[in-house]
Amino acid sequence: MSVIFIYTIRQGLGNRKIGVTNFPRKRLKSIRSTYPRARWALLLPTPFIGYLIEKSFHKLLRLFRVTRKGSGRTEWFALMWPVTWAVDLLITAVVALAWYGVWKAFVLLSGWYWSSQAEAIINS
């Protein structure tokens, strides 16, 4: 199983690409074959739901979509500075919340496991 990363790429003034990948270096190299000045703006590992987050942001920003060349050509958005910053911040918050949910589930399940183990020891 590989990690799913969500990313935003900046290229030029106000152009952002929102996508997911399992191989960030390979993906950036692929994008740079068409857009040599492309740079990471955000790159975060996600807990299982990277595709859902990506799809949600594509839907949220659909009015700003621009079609570009290359692979992922429909994942580009024309956004100006305060909006690009806000989008990166929102994606970060959503990913952090998702990881918190994973952590909370782990804590609850481990608490249940250890309490059942303690009960088994007490009853034996």
C-alpha positions as CSV (number, residue, x, y, z in Angstrom):
1,M,0.0,0.0,0.0
2,S,1.4,3.4,-0.9
3,V,0.6,6.8,0.5
4,I,-1.8,9.1,-1.3
5,F,-0.6,12.7,-1.4
6,I,-2.7,15.7,-2.2
7,Y,-0.9,18.6,-3.8
8,T,-1.3,22.0,-5.3
9,I,1.2,23.2,-8.0
10,R,1.8,26.8,-8.8
11,Q,2.7,27.8,-12.2
12,G,2.9,31.4,-13.3
13,L,0.7,34.1,-11.7
14,G,-2.4,32.7,-10.2
15,N,-2.4,29.3,-11.9
16,R,-2.9,26.4,-9.5
17,K,-3.3,22.7,-10.1
18,I,-5.0,20.5,-7.5
19,G,-4.3,16.8,-7.7
20,V,-3.4,13.6,-6.0
21,T,-0.5,11.2,-6.5
22,N,1.2,8.2,-5.0
23,F,4.6,9.3,-6.5
24,P,5.2,13.1,-5.9
25,R,8.6,13.3,-7.6
26,K,7.4,11.5,-10.7
27,R,4.3,13.6,-10.9
28,L,6.2,16.9,-10.6
29,K,8.6,15.7,-13.3
30,S,5.6,14.8,-15.5
31,I,4.0,18.3,-15.0
32,R,7.4,20.0,-15.6
33,S,7.7,18.3,-19.0
34,T,4.8,20.7,-20.1
35,Y,5.3,23.5,-17.5
36,P,9.0,23.8,-16.6
37,R,8.5,26.5,-14.0
38,A,5.9,24.5,-12.1
39,R,6.5,24.3,-8.3
40,W,4.9,22.7,-5.3
41,A,2.7,25.0,-3.3
42,L,1.4,22.3,-1.1
43,L,2.2,18.5,-0.7
44,L,0.5,16.5,2.1
45,P,0.1,12.8,2.8
46,T,-3.6,12.0,3.3
47,P,-5.3,9.2,5.3
48,F,-7.1,7.2,2.6
49,I,-9.3,10.1,1.4
50,G,-7.0,12.1,-0.9
51,Y,-9.3,11.5,-3.9
52,L,-12.4,12.6,-2.0
53,I,-10.6,15.8,-0.9
54,E,-9.4,16.5,-4.4
55,K,-12.8,15.9,-6.0
56,S,-14.4,18.2,-3.4
57,F,-12.1,21.1,-4.1
58,H,-12.5,20.6,-7.8
59,K,-16.2,20.9,-7.4
60,L,-15.9,23.9,-5.0
61,L,-13.6,25.8,-7.5
62,R,-15.3,24.7,-10.7
63,L,-16.1,28.3,-11.7
64,F,-12.4,29.1,-11.8
65,R,-11.4,26.0,-13.8
66,V,-9.2,26.5,-16.9
67,T,-8.2,23.8,-19.3
68,R,-4.5,23.5,-19.9
69,K,-2.2,21.2,-21.9
70,G,-0.8,17.9,-20.6
71,S,-2.0,15.3,-18.2
72,G,-4.4,16.6,-15.5
73,R,-5.4,19.4,-17.9
74,T,-8.8,19.9,-16.3
75,E,-7.3,20.2,-12.7
76,W,-6.0,23.7,-13.2
77,F,-7.7,26.8,-11.7
78,A,-7.1,30.5,-12.3
79,L,-6.9,32.0,-8.8
80,M,-5.3,35.2,-7.5
81,W,-3.1,35.5,-4.4
82,P,-5.5,35.6,-1.4
83,V,-7.6,32.8,-2.9
84,T,-4.6,30.6,-3.6
85,W,-3.5,31.0,0.0
86,A,-6.9,30.3,1.3
87,V,-7.3,27.2,-0.8
88,D,-4.0,25.8,0.4
89,L,-5.0,26.6,4.0
90,L,-8.4,24.9,3.6
91,I,-6.8,21.8,2.1
92,T,-4.3,21.7,5.0
93,A,-7.1,22.0,7.5
94,V,-9.2,19.3,5.8
95,V,-6.2,16.9,5.8
96,A,-5.4,17.7,9.4
97,L,-9.0,17.0,10.4
98,A,-8.9,13.7,8.5
99,W,-5.7,12.6,10.3
100,Y,-7.3,13.7,13.6
101,G,-10.2,11.3,12.8
102,V,-7.7,8.5,12.1
103,W,-5.9,9.2,15.4
104,K,-9.2,9.4,17.4
105,A,-10.4,6.1,15.9
106,F,-7.1,4.5,16.8
107,V,-7.3,5.8,20.4
108,L,-10.9,4.6,20.8
109,L,-10.1,1.1,19.4
110,S,-6.9,0.7,21.4
111,G,-8.7,1.8,24.5
112,W,-11.4,-0.8,23.8
113,Y,-8.8,-3.5,23.1
114,W,-6.8,-2.8,26.2
115,S,-9.9,-2.6,28.4
116,S,-11.0,-6.0,27.0
117,Q,-7.5,-7.4,27.7
118,A,-7.6,-6.1,31.3
119,E,-11.0,-7.6,31.8
120,A,-9.9,-11.0,30.4
121,I,-6.9,-10.9,32.8
122,I,-9.1,-10.0,35.8
123,N,-11.6,-12.8,34.9
124,S,-9.0,-15.5,34.5
